[in-house]
């Protein structure tokens, strides 16, 4: 059955979903926090114990892409198997997002970085496929942390 169901990412934070939403909307243009539903009274469910003041359901938009999130506790953590790709128009945009999002130096490789909340990002130039057509370009990319377009072009 084909339909018009929308698909958007949903992020499980331990206990800082609101802080993450506020940070992300400060980093990306055309962004907003659209909905914030706090956990109800702890007495309603054993799952709500200790979650007073935390986010039961949040919705936010980053440069036109809709996201959902919640504070779910420590049972699940982000890992590199899922990342969000930011296709940047130029080196200035790469530099902006890299500086804003890269918070774990040991996780940096080939344009991938991890932010202060544990979410992985790929900060890449638009048309990266064109910049890795020659073996020398691929080799140069494999040695980069943040991508430097000029170095890929000259490789």
trRosetta pair geometry for C-beta under 8 A, 3 or more apart (Angstrom, degrees):
i j d omega theta_ij theta_ji phi_ij phi_ji
6 66 7.5 28 147 56 137 137
8 65 7.0 157 -138 176 102 77
8 66 4.4 -46 -129 89 158 91
8 67 6.1 -147 160 -93 110 32
8 68 6.5 105 103 -8 110 92
9 65 7.8 31 19 154 104 115
9 67 5.2 -21 76 -122 92 84
9 68 7.3 -167 104 34 49 69
9 84 7.2 -57 -39 -87 168 114
10 67 7.1 153 -94 -173 37 65
10 68 4.1 -16 -113 72 87 103
10 69 6.5 177 -165 -78 59 40
10 70 7.8 14 176 0 99 91
11 17 7.4 156 97 -122 101 96
11 20 7.4 -112 110 120 145 152
11 67 6.5 6 -2 179 107 116
11 68 7.3 172 21 91 65 51
11 69 4.3 -15 64 -107 89 97
11 70 7.9 177 90 26 56 54
11 78 7.7 -4 -151 -81 98 115
11 119 6.9 -24 -133 -93 137 125
12 69 7.3 -175 -74 -153 23 69
12 70 6.2 -14 -118 63 61 86
12 72 4.5 -31 -160 20 101 138
12 76 5.2 30 101 81 145 123
13 16 5.4 -115 167 60 133 60
13 17 4.1 176 38 -69 138 75
13 20 5.8 -161 -89 1 147 144
13 55 7.5 45 53 54 121 121
13 69 6.1 33 -8 -180 106 115
13 70 7.0 -166 34 93 79 37
13 71 5.4 -43 83 -102 94 59
13 72 7.0 129 62 17 42 79
13 117 6.5 -49 -119 -168 108 119
14 71 6.9 -3 113 -154 28 79
14 72 7.3 -72 -118 62 27 63
14 73 6.3 -2 -154 178 62 15
14 74 5.1 29 -133 -83 110 63
14 77 7.5 6 -60 -99 105 76
15 51 8.0 -142 -120 -122 94 71
15 54 5.8 -75 -147 -116 75 129
15 71 4.9 60 -120 -156 40 121
15 73 7.2 45 -60 -94 89 38
16 19 4.3 -40 -177 42 95 120
16 20 5.7 103 121 -27 87 94
16 71 7.1 114 6 -104 24 107
16 117 6.5 -146 89 -119 120 103
17 20 5.6 -57 -148 37 31 112
17 21 6.3 32 156 -20 67 104
17 54 7.2 87 26 -175 107 82
17 55 3.9 -96 73 46 132 141
17 58 5.3 172 149 8 124 143
17 69 4.6 168 -148 132 116 119
17 70 6.0 -84 -72 171 160 10
17 71 4.7 -124 -4 -54 113 78
18 21 5.7 -50 -146 35 32 111
18 22 6.3 31 156 -17 64 107
18 36 6.6 58 -106 -138 102 130
18 54 7.9 -151 -9 -150 109 48
18 55 5.4 162 -46 -48 86 122
18 58 6.9 -174 -82 -89 62 148
18 71 8.0 -30 -11 -45 81 117
19 22 5.9 -57 -149 39 28 110
19 23 6.3 28 153 -19 64 108
19 117 7.9 167 98 -87 99 116
20 23 5.7 -57 -147 37 30 111
20 24 6.1 26 159 -17 67 108
20 69 7.0 -141 82 -175 127 167
20 117 4.7 52 -104 -89 117 158
20 119 7.8 102 -152 -13 130 131
21 24 6.0 -58 -144 39 28 107
21 25 6.3 21 162 -13 65 108
21 33 5.1 80 152 -103 125 109
21 36 7.7 -166 69 -89 165 109
21 55 8.0 121 -9 -86 131 164
21 58 5.7 -115 -58 162 148 144
21 60 4.6 176 -144 -49 106 154
21 69 6.6 -160 -63 44 106 144
22 25 6.3 -58 -145 39 26 104
22 26 6.6 26 154 -20 61 109
22 33 7.0 -15 -79 -52 59 135
23 26 5.8 -64 -157 34 31 111
23 27 6.6 24 152 -19 67 110
23 116 7.5 -101 -176 54 170 121
23 117 7.7 173 58 -32 145 122
24 27 5.6 -60 -149 34 36 111
24 28 6.2 -1 168 9 73 111
24 31 6.8 -137 128 -178 79 152
24 60 6.8 106 82 125 124 146
24 62 5.6 -61 157 -91 114 123
24 67 8.0 -21 117 41 161 155
25 28 6.7 -65 -127 53 30 88
25 31 4.0 -167 -134 123 71 117
25 32 6.1 86 -134 -95 133 14
25 33 5.9 -88 -34 -38 155 79
25 60 6.2 -110 -59 -169 111 126
25 61 8.0 63 -104 69 101 57
25 62 7.0 -125 -89 -96 58 74
27 31 7.8 21 63 18 60 163
27 97 7.2 87 172 -121 114 67
27 100 4.5 136 -131 162 115 147
27 101 6.9 89 -161 -61 157 87
28 31 4.5 94 87 -46 97 139
28 62 4.4 57 69 -162 163 88
28 63 4.6 -102 173 -30 117 99
29 63 5.7 59 69 -96 67 94
30 61 7.5 -69 135 126 75 109
30 63 5.0 81 67 -122 103 48
30 64 5.9 9 120 -39 130 78
31 60 7.1 27 -177 168 93 98
31 61 5.7 -169 -142 98 55 69
31 62 4.9 10 -113 -118 117 46
31 63 6.0 -25 -63 -38 92 52
32 60 6.6 -160 98 -152 45 72
32 61 5.2 16 47 47 79 102
33 36 6.3 13 163 -46 119 111
33 58 7.2 -48 -154 -169 97 106
33 59 7.7 119 -171 87 55 53
33 60 4.8 -34 -112 -104 54 101
34 59 4.4 -56 72 105 108 100
34 60 5.8 174 9 -100 85 34
34 61 6.0 70 -36 -15 121 96
34 66 7.7 -24 11 -133 152 94
35 57 7.0 -20 120 120 112 93
35 58 6.5 170 92 -153 69 40
35 59 4.0 36 40 35 102 107
36 55 6.3 -77 -154 -121 83 103
36 57 7.9 168 -151 92 28 58
36 58 5.2 10 -109 -113 66 87
36 59 7.9 -129 -58 32 47 63
37 55 7.2 88 68 -160 54 67
37 56 5.0 -66 108 66 94 102
37 57 4.3 13 48 55 119 92
37 58 7.2 -152 28 -69 68 48
38 52 7.9 34 167 -163 115 44
38 53 6.4 -34 -151 -130 126 19
38 54 6.9 122 -150 72 77 33
38 55 6.6 -70 -107 -104 50 39
38 56 6.1 73 152 0 18 98
39 42 7.6 44 135 -77 121 62
39 48 5.2 155 180 -144 121 98
39 51 4.2 101 -38 121 172 109
39 52 6.2 -112 78 -94 117 31
39 53 7.5 -21 39 30 101 26
39 54 5.4 29 -8 64 119 82
39 55 7.6 64 -31 99 80 5
39 56 4.6 136 -81 -58 56 103
39 71 7.7 -75 -39 64 115 111
40 44 5.3 14 100 14 117 151
40 48 6.5 -53 68 -131 69 154
40 56 7.3 22 -12 -53 69 155
41 44 5.3 106 77 -20 84 101
41 48 7.2 69 103 129 35 151
42 45 7.9 -106 -171 57 40 56
42 48 4.8 -167 -126 114 49 101
42 49 5.1 80 -162 -100 112 49
42 50 7.4 94 -119 -6 127 33
42 51 7.1 149 -98 45 88 77
42 52 5.9 -54 -47 -53 107 101
43 48 7.9 -49 23 79 22 127
44 48 5.8 40 61 16 89 153
45 48 4.7 95 65 -4 88 102
46 49 5.9 -22 -165 -11 47 116
47 51 7.7 -1 137 -3 61 144
48 51 5.1 -105 -162 47 53 119
48 52 7.8 71 163 -57 92 63
50 73 8.0 77 91 -98 121 108
51 54 4.5 -84 -169 42 75 126
51 56 7.5 89 148 -76 132 80
51 71 6.4 161 -145 99 101 116
51 73 7.6 -72 -82 -58 109 95
54 71 3.8 -94 175 65 118 152
55 58 4.6 -12 -173 -37 138 112
55 69 6.6 26 118 109 142 91
55 70 5.6 -156 112 -142 90 46
55 71 4.7 114 49 -8 76 96
56 70 6.0 -16 174 -136 24 107
56 71 7.6 -46 -66 42 30 83
57 68 7.0 -31 -162 -167 81 103
57 69 7.9 135 -159 78 38 44
57 70 5.8 -23 -89 -87 42 100
58 68 6.7 146 82 -164 57 53
58 69 4.5 -22 64 64 108 89
58 70 6.6 170 13 -79 85 45
59 66 6.8 -13 -169 -168 98 96
59 67 7.2 159 -154 85 51 52
59 68 5.5 -24 -99 -104 70 71
59 69 7.9 172 -79 21 28 72
60 66 7.7 157 89 -152 34 53
60 67 5.3 -17 67 63 79 100
60 69 7.2 -7 15 9 106 115
61 64 6.6 13 178 -104 108 8
61 65 6.7 153 -158 72 66 36
61 66 5.4 -31 -100 -96 81 58
61 67 7.2 170 -92 17 28 78
62 65 5.3 -25 66 60 80 93
62 67 6.3 30 1 -10 104 123
72 75 6.7 -76 131 40 103 102
72 76 6.7 1 95 40 133 104
74 77 7.4 4 -164 -62 64 93
77 118 6.3 -81 -175 163 89 157
78 82 7.3 -103 -154 65 83 101
78 117 7.4 70 6 124 147 78
78 118 4.1 146 51 125 118 103
78 119 5.3 -97 -153 -88 167 49
78 120 6.8 -179 156 -9 117 83
79 82 7.3 81 72 25 63 78
79 120 7.6 -1 139 -19 27 127
80 83 6.5 1 -158 -54 59 109
80 107 7.3 -169 -78 -156 119 109
80 112 7.2 52 -143 172 113 141
80 114 7.5 -74 -82 -78 89 113
80 120 4.9 103 -117 -70 61 161
82 120 7.0 142 91 50 50 111
83 112 6.5 -62 -130 -135 164 103
83 119 7.8 125 -130 167 59 70
83 120 3.8 -70 -103 109 96 103
83 121 5.9 169 -171 -95 98 14
83 122 5.3 90 130 -25 132 91
84 119 7.1 6 8 163 112 113
84 120 7.4 150 17 94 65 59
84 121 5.4 -28 66 -114 83 71
84 122 7.2 -157 94 24 35 75
85 121 7.6 142 -95 -169 25 61
85 122 4.2 -19 -109 65 74 114
85 124 6.4 -23 -161 24 97 116
86 97 5.3 -153 100 -162 159 167
86 121 6.2 8 -4 -176 109 110
86 122 6.8 178 24 85 64 58
86 123 5.2 -6 60 -112 111 62
86 124 7.1 148 75 29 58 64
87 124 6.1 -29 -108 81 56 87
87 125 7.3 29 -162 151 66 21
87 126 4.4 74 168 -86 106 75
87 128 7.8 -121 -124 -17 90 104
88 91 7.9 95 126 -88 131 14
88 93 3.7 176 -160 103 107 116
88 94 4.6 173 76 -61 165 69
88 97 6.5 -140 -79 14 126 132
88 123 6.5 31 -26 -177 127 76
88 124 6.7 175 16 88 90 32
88 125 5.6 -61 69 -107 88 46
88 126 6.5 -139 72 -21 33 78
89 93 5.2 93 40 -4 76 150
89 125 7.9 -14 134 -149 6 73
89 126 6.0 8 -99 5 41 124
90 93 5.4 103 55 9 63 99
90 94 7.3 -116 110 -2 38 91
90 125 7.5 36 -113 -127 17 101
90 149 7.3 -77 -162 -3 51 159
91 94 5.3 -52 -148 37 39 115
91 95 6.1 41 153 -21 70 104
91 125 7.7 -19 -72 -88 55 115
91 148 7.0 34 -127 -147 117 56
91 149 5.1 -119 -71 18 97 116
91 150 7.2 -3 -72 -18 145 92
92 95 5.7 -53 -148 36 30 113
92 96 6.4 35 152 -23 63 105
93 96 5.6 -49 -147 32 33 115
93 97 6.5 21 161 -8 66 106
94 97 6.4 -65 -149 43 27 100
94 98 5.9 25 158 -20 66 115
94 123 5.6 121 -146 150 72 106
94 124 7.6 12 -109 -139 108 6
94 125 6.4 -38 -62 -68 127 76
94 146 6.7 126 154 -180 108 100
94 147 6.0 -99 -154 71 146 91
94 149 7.2 167 -1 -30 152 101
95 98 5.8 -58 -140 39 25 112
95 99 6.1 22 163 -17 63 110
95 146 7.6 66 -100 175 55 142
96 99 6.3 -64 -152 37 21 105
96 100 6.3 10 157 -10 61 115
97 100 5.7 -62 -142 44 32 108
97 101 5.6 -1 170 3 71 120
97 121 7.3 -136 160 146 113 146
97 123 4.7 178 101 -125 120 125
98 101 6.6 -72 -131 49 19 91
98 102 5.2 2 -175 -9 65 123
98 113 6.4 126 -138 -15 71 156
98 123 5.1 -171 -70 93 80 165
98 146 4.7 47 -142 -121 156 122
99 102 7.1 -39 -100 36 15 98
101 113 5.7 118 112 94 98 126
101 115 4.6 -66 -164 -85 73 102
101 121 5.0 -17 155 32 150 154
101 123 6.8 162 56 -56 135 128
102 105 7.4 69 162 -85 106 51
102 108 6.0 37 -148 -86 127 114
102 113 3.7 -71 -99 -166 90 147
102 114 7.3 65 -135 49 55 42
102 115 7.2 -73 -80 -90 17 55
102 121 8.0 -112 -69 57 67 116
102 123 7.9 -78 -48 2 104 141
102 146 7.3 -83 -37 -75 159 104
103 113 7.7 106 15 162 52 107
103 114 6.6 -85 56 102 77 68
103 115 5.3 59 13 -163 115 37
103 116 4.1 18 50 -64 178 69
104 107 4.1 37 103 13 112 119
104 108 7.5 174 94 -33 64 78
104 113 7.2 150 53 -175 78 73
104 114 4.1 -17 39 72 126 112
104 115 7.8 -26 -1 25 97 5
105 108 5.7 -42 -159 3 43 119
105 145 7.9 -13 -157 -153 71 151
107 112 7.1 -96 149 123 82 95
107 113 6.3 99 102 -154 99 43
107 114 3.9 3 99 3 160 119
107 120 7.2 -126 166 -109 131 94
108 112 6.8 169 -144 86 38 64
108 113 5.1 7 -101 -101 80 81
108 114 7.9 -117 -59 12 59 77
108 145 3.9 33 142 -160 119 109
108 146 7.1 -33 -165 -43 126 65
109 112 5.4 -8 64 51 69 104
109 145 6.3 -46 -85 -120 30 62
110 141 5.7 54 -135 157 88 87
110 142 6.2 -9 -85 -113 110 38
110 144 6.2 94 -102 72 38 85
110 145 7.8 -37 -13 -125 27 25
110 147 7.6 30 -180 -70 39 95
111 122 5.5 45 124 -163 102 75
111 123 5.6 -146 -171 65 81 60
111 124 4.7 50 -180 -80 151 82
111 128 7.8 -37 -43 -120 173 144
111 141 7.6 -26 -17 -163 108 97
111 144 7.0 35 -42 105 69 116
111 146 7.1 68 -105 -147 49 33
111 147 4.4 10 -85 -34 101 112
112 120 6.2 -3 -171 -173 102 105
112 121 7.1 158 -152 84 54 45
112 122 5.4 -30 -94 -98 70 71
112 123 7.9 157 -97 17 20 71
113 120 7.3 166 88 -150 34 61
113 121 5.5 -18 64 62 81 93
113 123 6.4 0 15 2 113 114
113 145 7.8 69 -80 169 96 90
113 146 7.7 13 -54 -85 126 77
114 118 6.4 -14 -178 -148 111 33
114 119 7.0 158 -154 78 66 33
114 120 5.2 -34 -97 -95 77 67
114 121 7.5 161 -95 16 27 76
115 118 7.2 -46 71 21 69 18
115 119 5.1 -4 39 57 111 85
115 120 7.9 -159 5 -81 77 20
115 121 6.5 60 -34 -10 102 117
123 146 7.1 -23 82 -137 124 78
123 147 7.0 -162 101 22 79 104
124 128 4.7 -25 170 -62 122 140
124 147 6.0 63 -122 7 56 157
125 128 5.5 135 66 -75 74 77
125 131 6.4 58 67 -4 128 153
125 147 6.3 -128 -14 119 92 139
125 149 5.2 87 -64 -92 152 110
125 152 7.9 -152 24 46 139 148
127 130 4.6 -17 170 22 98 118
127 131 6.6 95 120 -15 82 96
128 131 5.4 -65 -152 44 43 108
128 132 6.3 14 158 -2 75 112
128 147 7.8 -60 -116 -145 111 165
129 132 6.4 -75 -145 47 28 93
129 133 7.4 59 154 -63 61 85
130 133 6.3 -22 -160 -27 36 116
131 137 5.9 -165 160 -174 57 135
131 141 7.7 118 124 -71 99 123
131 149 7.0 -90 -118 -141 152 72
131 152 4.3 39 179 140 114 136
131 153 6.7 -57 -127 -69 99 62
132 137 4.9 -161 -118 120 43 113
132 138 5.0 83 -164 -81 95 72
132 141 5.7 -14 -101 -19 115 152
132 152 7.1 -52 -67 -159 69 123
133 137 6.5 39 42 45 49 145
134 137 4.6 95 60 2 82 103
134 138 7.3 -153 93 -4 44 84
134 155 7.0 180 81 110 117 89
135 138 5.6 -55 -148 37 36 111
135 139 6.1 36 154 -20 68 107
136 139 5.6 -53 -146 38 31 113
136 140 6.3 36 153 -22 64 104
136 155 4.4 -172 132 156 96 89
137 140 5.6 -51 -147 35 32 112
137 141 6.4 35 153 -21 64 105
137 152 5.3 61 -149 -164 95 80
137 155 4.6 141 -89 85 54 122
138 141 5.7 -53 -150 35 31 114
138 142 6.5 35 152 -24 64 105
139 142 5.8 -53 -150 30 32 114
139 143 7.0 19 155 -11 62 107
139 155 7.2 -171 65 -179 86 135
140 143 6.2 -69 -159 39 32 104
140 144 6.7 36 149 -31 67 108
140 151 5.8 -170 176 142 132 98
140 152 5.7 174 98 -102 132 59
140 155 3.9 -108 -23 -93 147 156
141 144 5.7 -55 -151 22 36 116
141 147 7.0 0 -131 -116 84 98
141 152 6.3 42 -68 -104 89 111
144 147 5.6 81 132 -100 149 48
144 148 6.5 -155 -129 12 133 83
144 151 7.2 148 -83 88 126 140
147 152 6.9 -1 -169 -31 96 131
148 151 4.3 55 91 11 108 115
148 152 7.0 162 87 -12 58 84
149 152 5.8 -62 -153 38 35 108
149 153 6.2 33 154 -20 71 108
150 153 5.7 -54 -145 37 31 112
150 154 6.3 16 160 -9 66 111
151 154 6.2 -62 -141 44 28 101
151 155 6.4 43 155 -41 63 103
152 155 5.7 -45 -147 13 33 118
